[in-house]
Amino acid sequence: MIGAIDLENIASLRLHQTFGFQESGIIKQAGYKFDRWLDLAFYQRLLATNE
């Protein structure tokens, strides 16, 4: 599974980490919203074949 999260959204980053997601990459200035650039963090969780 993959999650794409605003790098400044600490609560969401921690939530994903709690559920076993690990950071797999960051894109700087991936989007522009509310008059500011957003950095995007990608989090990944590998699933067993039986999940």
Chimera marker file (.cmm) of the C-alpha trace (Angstrom):
<marker_set name="trace">
<marker id="1" x="0.000" y="0.000" z="0.000" r="1" g="1" b="0" radius="0.5"/>
<marker id="2" x="1.159" y="3.539" z="-0.633" r="1" g="1" b="0" radius="0.5"/>
<marker id="3" x="0.284" y="6.788" z="1.119" r="1" g="1" b="0" radius="0.5"/>
<marker id="4" x="1.064" y="10.256" z="-0.246" r="1" g="1" b="0" radius="0.5"/>
<marker id="5" x="1.141" y="12.821" z="2.575" r="1" g="1" b="0" radius="0.5"/>
<marker id="6" x="1.880" y="16.536" z="2.905" r="1" g="1" b="0" radius="0.5"/>
<marker id="7" x="5.263" y="16.563" z="4.646" r="1" g="1" b="0" radius="0.5"/>
<marker id="8" x="4.013" y="19.150" z="7.158" r="1" g="1" b="0" radius="0.5"/>
<marker id="9" x="1.091" y="16.936" z="8.235" r="1" g="1" b="0" radius="0.5"/>
<marker id="10" x="2.882" y="15.438" z="11.238" r="1" g="1" b="0" radius="0.5"/>
<marker id="11" x="-0.251" y="13.740" z="12.613" r="1" g="1" b="0" radius="0.5"/>
<marker id="12" x="-0.811" y="11.840" z="9.359" r="1" g="1" b="0" radius="0.5"/>
<marker id="13" x="2.866" y="10.887" z="9.094" r="1" g="1" b="0" radius="0.5"/>
<marker id="14" x="2.790" y="9.464" z="12.628" r="1" g="1" b="0" radius="0.5"/>
<marker id="15" x="-0.478" y="7.634" z="11.960" r="1" g="1" b="0" radius="0.5"/>
<marker id="16" x="1.017" y="5.921" z="8.922" r="1" g="1" b="0" radius="0.5"/>
<marker id="17" x="4.147" y="5.003" z="10.905" r="1" g="1" b="0" radius="0.5"/>
<marker id="18" x="1.952" y="3.532" z="13.664" r="1" g="1" b="0" radius="0.5"/>
<marker id="19" x="0.357" y="1.216" z="11.098" r="1" g="1" b="0" radius="0.5"/>
<marker id="20" x="3.701" y="-0.018" z="9.786" r="1" g="1" b="0" radius="0.5"/>
<marker id="21" x="4.275" y="2.317" z="6.852" r="1" g="1" b="0" radius="0.5"/>
<marker id="22" x="7.849" y="3.376" z="6.099" r="1" g="1" b="0" radius="0.5"/>
<marker id="23" x="9.018" y="6.456" z="4.234" r="1" g="1" b="0" radius="0.5"/>
<marker id="24" x="9.968" y="5.579" z="0.677" r="1" g="1" b="0" radius="0.5"/>
<marker id="25" x="10.526" y="9.003" z="-0.872" r="1" g="1" b="0" radius="0.5"/>
<marker id="26" x="9.921" y="12.752" z="-0.892" r="1" g="1" b="0" radius="0.5"/>
<marker id="27" x="9.076" y="15.084" z="-3.759" r="1" g="1" b="0" radius="0.5"/>
<marker id="28" x="9.938" y="18.713" z="-3.031" r="1" g="1" b="0" radius="0.5"/>
<marker id="29" x="7.440" y="21.354" z="-4.160" r="1" g="1" b="0" radius="0.5"/>
<marker id="30" x="5.082" y="18.700" z="-5.561" r="1" g="1" b="0" radius="0.5"/>
<marker id="31" x="2.033" y="20.938" z="-5.379" r="1" g="1" b="0" radius="0.5"/>
<marker id="32" x="0.930" y="24.495" z="-4.745" r="1" g="1" b="0" radius="0.5"/>
<marker id="33" x="-1.999" y="25.117" z="-2.392" r="1" g="1" b="0" radius="0.5"/>
<marker id="34" x="-3.121" y="28.047" z="-0.237" r="1" g="1" b="0" radius="0.5"/>
<marker id="35" x="-0.308" y="30.269" z="-1.570" r="1" g="1" b="0" radius="0.5"/>
<marker id="36" x="2.499" y="27.883" z="-0.649" r="1" g="1" b="0" radius="0.5"/>
<marker id="37" x="4.420" y="24.961" z="-2.098" r="1" g="1" b="0" radius="0.5"/>
<marker id="38" x="3.853" y="21.540" z="-0.564" r="1" g="1" b="0" radius="0.5"/>
<marker id="39" x="6.422" y="18.785" z="-0.219" r="1" g="1" b="0" radius="0.5"/>
<marker id="40" x="4.952" y="15.317" z="-0.652" r="1" g="1" b="0" radius="0.5"/>
<marker id="41" x="6.124" y="12.290" z="1.347" r="1" g="1" b="0" radius="0.5"/>
<marker id="42" x="5.438" y="8.790" z="0.098" r="1" g="1" b="0" radius="0.5"/>
<marker id="43" x="4.956" y="6.054" z="2.667" r="1" g="1" b="0" radius="0.5"/>
<marker id="44" x="4.811" y="2.375" z="1.823" r="1" g="1" b="0" radius="0.5"/>
<marker id="45" x="3.633" y="-0.729" z="3.652" r="1" g="1" b="0" radius="0.5"/>
<marker id="46" x="4.490" y="-4.106" z="2.224" r="1" g="1" b="0" radius="0.5"/>
<marker id="47" x="1.708" y="-6.647" z="2.531" r="1" g="1" b="0" radius="0.5"/>
<marker id="48" x="2.089" y="-10.367" z="2.950" r="1" g="1" b="0" radius="0.5"/>
<marker id="49" x="0.656" y="-12.347" z="0.061" r="1" g="1" b="0" radius="0.5"/>
<marker id="50" x="-2.202" y="-13.596" z="2.272" r="1" g="1" b="0" radius="0.5"/>
<marker id="51" x="-3.400" y="-10.083" z="3.291" r="1" g="1" b="0" radius="0.5"/>
<link id1="1" id2="2" r="1" g="1" b="0" radius="0.2"/>
<link id1="2" id2="3" r="1" g="1" b="0" radius="0.2"/>
<link id1="3" id2="4" r="1" g="1" b="0" radius="0.2"/>
<link id1="4" id2="5" r="1" g="1" b="0" radius="0.2"/>
<link id1="5" id2="6" r="1" g="1" b="0" radius="0.2"/>
<link id1="6" id2="7" r="1" g="1" b="0" radius="0.2"/>
<link id1="7" id2="8" r="1" g="1" b="0" radius="0.2"/>
<link id1="8" id2="9" r="1" g="1" b="0" radius="0.2"/>
<link id1="9" id2="10" r="1" g="1" b="0" radius="0.2"/>
<link id1="10" id2="11" r="1" g="1" b="0" radius="0.2"/>
<link id1="11" id2="12" r="1" g="1" b="0" radius="0.2"/>
<link id1="12" id2="13" r="1" g="1" b="0" radius="0.2"/>
<link id1="13" id2="14" r="1" g="1" b="0" radius="0.2"/>
<link id1="14" id2="15" r="1" g="1" b="0" radius="0.2"/>
<link id1="15" id2="16" r="1" g="1" b="0" radius="0.2"/>
<link id1="16" id2="17" r="1" g="1" b="0" radius="0.2"/>
<link id1="17" id2="18" r="1" g="1" b="0" radius="0.2"/>
<link id1="18" id2="19" r="1" g="1" b="0" radius="0.2"/>
<link id1="19" id2="20" r="1" g="1" b="0" radius="0.2"/>
<link id1="20" id2="21" r="1" g="1" b="0" radius="0.2"/>
<link id1="21" id2="22" r="1" g="1" b="0" radius="0.2"/>
<link id1="22" id2="23" r="1" g="1" b="0" radius="0.2"/>
<link id1="23" id2="24" r="1" g="1" b="0" radius="0.2"/>
<link id1="24" id2="25" r="1" g="1" b="0" radius="0.2"/>
<link id1="25" id2="26" r="1" g="1" b="0" radius="0.2"/>
<link id1="26" id2="27" r="1" g="1" b="0" radius="0.2"/>
<link id1="27" id2="28" r="1" g="1" b="0" radius="0.2"/>
<link id1="28" id2="29" r="1" g="1" b="0" radius="0.2"/>
<link id1="29" id2="30" r="1" g="1" b="0" radius="0.2"/>
<link id1="30" id2="31" r="1" g="1" b="0" radius="0.2"/>
<link id1="31" id2="32" r="1" g="1" b="0" radius="0.2"/>
<link id1="32" id2="33" r="1" g="1" b="0" radius="0.2"/>
<link id1="33" id2="34" r="1" g="1" b="0" radius="0.2"/>
<link id1="34" id2="35" r="1" g="1" b="0" radius="0.2"/>
<link id1="35" id2="36" r="1" g="1" b="0" radius="0.2"/>
<link id1="36" id2="37" r="1" g="1" b="0" radius="0.2"/>
<link id1="37" id2="38" r="1" g="1" b="0" radius="0.2"/>
<link id1="38" id2="39" r="1" g="1" b="0" radius="0.2"/>
<link id1="39" id2="40" r="1" g="1" b="0" radius="0.2"/>
<link id1="40" id2="41" r="1" g="1" b="0" radius="0.2"/>
<link id1="41" id2="42" r="1" g="1" b="0" radius="0.2"/>
<link id1="42" id2="43" r="1" g="1" b="0" radius="0.2"/>
<link id1="43" id2="44" r="1" g="1" b="0" radius="0.2"/>
<link id1="44" id2="45" r="1" g="1" b="0" radius="0.2"/>
<link id1="45" id2="46" r="1" g="1" b="0" radius="0.2"/>
<link id1="46" id2="47" r="1" g="1" b="0" radius="0.2"/>
<link id1="47" id2="48" r="1" g="1" b="0" radius="0.2"/>
<link id1="48" id2="49" r="1" g="1" b="0" radius="0.2"/>
<link id1="49" id2="50" r="1" g="1" b="0" radius="0.2"/>
<link id1="50" id2="51" r="1" g="1" b="0" radius="0.2"/>
</marker_set>
